[in-house]
Amino acid sequence: MVLPLLYGFLVGVALCLTFGTVFFALIQNSVDNGFRSGMKIVFGVIVGDALFILAALLGTSFIPKVQGFEHLMALVGVLFLTAMGLVNILKGTPRLAYPKTRFGNAVYYVTTGFFLNALNPVNFISWVTIVAYIRSHLHYDTAQQYGFMGASLLGVFVTEMALAYYANRLKRLFTPRVVTIFNRTTGFVFLIVAAQIAYTRLYEPVSKLMENW
């Protein structure tokens, strides 16, 4: 049970290290209005992720065990990672903007974090893909699945709390050039993982099947 918790926590941390709308909203509000406003954003994000995780765990649990399902999920994972890799590599240099925000209402910050997270379809797809992977490839039982996803949620919370706390320093570090380099590096990592899954989960089984023929 220790390894699923550790892997889950690391996955949660990794998912936060992308430069999307949630990241910049969190940095902006933490810089402009302090750590507490940033934590309200984080709370909204966590609520959204918790709902996504619950839907992914309960939803994919009803998928029947059919022959070839593992290969189908591997194919979906390869296509998903390839698409994300290409997007990260090909997209242009982002524009950094930190407009001043004057809202002091806690409801505003929480709902902002929630909707910035929930309205991005990639987030839900990511959680569904992770749940499908730990079931079909890692063969985690129910307790391990819930432990893994709970640890992932904790990883998201800890990482985003740290981002809110160190927002002023991060604002100086994350220039457009640094963000572009990071995005492209992440893109290449996605492509490498996609290639590895394609080879081990698709190419090798298909090659053995053709040999048997």
Disulfide bonds with the S-S distance in Angstrom:
none
